[in-house]
Amino acid sequence: MKKLILLCVLFLFTSLCAEEVFQVGVVNTLQLHPASTPVEGIKLNLVNSSTDNFTGLDVGFFSQVNKDFTGIQFNTINFNNGNSTGLQFGEVFISIWQHDRSATWHC
């Protein structure tokens, strides 16, 4: 019963927040939350996912951030189309930025 109450409270809390704490994407059109939903937490890209504003840990194959990125990216392909702050690890980096304050490493 305590677990059920805890799950209900967590669900209520996360539904009231403007940002989501977890994003999973198989492809750009098949992902947990739409790209317009800000994500602050963990983003898992099974193949590809797109988010407008992201803060946190971004892991997977192909990641697209359309506006503002802050955090750490571990992807084969990182595509940022806005402001970037943080660390990027991967094979391919594409940035169309206004203010890029990120360090990139080719692994």
C-alpha positions as CSV (number, residue, x, y, z in Angstrom):
1,M,0.0,0.0,0.0
2,K,2.9,2.4,0.8
3,K,4.4,1.7,-2.6
4,L,1.1,2.5,-4.3
5,I,0.8,5.8,-2.4
6,L,4.4,6.7,-3.2
7,L,3.7,6.0,-6.9
8,C,0.6,8.1,-6.9
9,V,2.5,11.0,-5.2
10,L,5.3,10.7,-7.7
11,F,2.9,10.7,-10.7
12,L,1.1,13.7,-9.4
13,F,4.3,15.6,-8.8
14,T,5.7,14.9,-12.2
15,S,2.5,15.7,-13.9
16,L,2.4,19.1,-12.2
17,C,6.0,20.0,-13.3
18,A,6.5,21.9,-16.5
19,E,9.6,19.9,-17.3
20,E,9.9,16.1,-17.6
21,V,12.8,14.3,-15.9
22,F,13.1,11.4,-18.4
23,Q,12.9,11.2,-22.1
24,V,13.2,8.0,-24.3
25,G,13.1,8.1,-28.0
26,V,13.2,5.3,-30.5
27,V,12.9,7.6,-33.5
28,N,12.1,11.3,-33.6
29,T,8.4,10.7,-34.1
30,L,8.2,7.8,-31.6
31,Q,9.3,9.2,-28.2
32,L,7.9,9.5,-24.7
33,H,7.3,13.3,-24.8
34,P,7.0,15.7,-27.7
35,A,10.1,17.7,-28.7
36,S,8.4,20.9,-27.4
37,T,8.4,19.5,-23.8
38,P,11.5,20.7,-21.8
39,V,13.5,17.8,-20.2
40,E,15.6,18.2,-17.1
41,G,17.2,14.9,-16.2
42,I,18.0,11.9,-18.4
43,K,17.5,11.5,-22.1
44,L,17.9,8.0,-23.7
45,N,18.1,7.9,-27.5
46,L,17.6,4.3,-28.6
47,V,18.0,5.5,-32.2
48,N,17.0,9.2,-32.3
49,S,15.2,11.7,-30.1
50,S,14.6,15.4,-30.4
51,T,14.0,17.9,-27.6
52,D,13.8,21.7,-27.8
53,N,15.4,22.4,-24.3
54,F,17.4,19.9,-22.4
55,T,19.4,19.9,-19.2
56,G,21.1,16.8,-17.9
57,L,22.6,13.5,-19.1
58,D,22.0,12.7,-22.8
59,V,22.9,9.1,-23.9
60,G,22.4,7.1,-27.0
61,F,23.0,6.9,-30.7
62,F,21.6,10.2,-32.2
63,S,20.6,13.2,-30.2
64,Q,19.0,16.4,-31.4
65,V,18.5,19.5,-29.2
66,N,16.8,22.3,-31.0
67,K,17.2,25.3,-28.7
68,D,19.2,25.1,-25.5
69,F,21.4,22.3,-24.2
70,T,23.1,22.2,-20.8
71,G,24.8,19.0,-19.6
72,I,26.7,16.0,-20.8
73,Q,26.1,14.2,-24.1
74,F,27.4,10.6,-24.8
75,N,26.1,9.9,-28.3
76,T,27.5,8.7,-31.6
77,I,26.0,11.8,-33.2
78,N,25.3,15.0,-31.3
79,F,23.2,17.7,-33.1
80,N,22.6,20.9,-31.3
81,N,20.8,23.7,-33.0
82,G,21.0,26.4,-30.4
83,N,23.0,27.3,-27.2
84,S,25.2,24.6,-25.9
85,T,26.9,24.5,-22.5
86,G,28.6,21.3,-21.2
87,L,30.5,18.3,-22.5
88,Q,30.0,16.3,-25.6
89,F,31.4,12.8,-26.3
90,G,30.9,11.0,-29.6
91,E,31.9,10.5,-33.2
92,V,30.0,13.3,-35.0
93,F,29.2,16.8,-33.7
94,I,27.0,19.2,-35.5
95,S,26.3,22.6,-33.9
96,I,24.5,25.6,-35.3
97,W,24.9,27.8,-32.3
98,Q,24.5,31.2,-31.0
99,H,26.7,30.7,-27.9
100,D,28.7,27.5,-27.7
101,R,30.4,27.0,-24.3
102,S,30.9,23.2,-24.7
103,A,34.0,21.0,-24.9
104,T,33.8,18.2,-27.4
105,W,35.8,15.0,-27.5
106,H,36.0,12.6,-30.4
107,C,36.0,9.1,-29.0
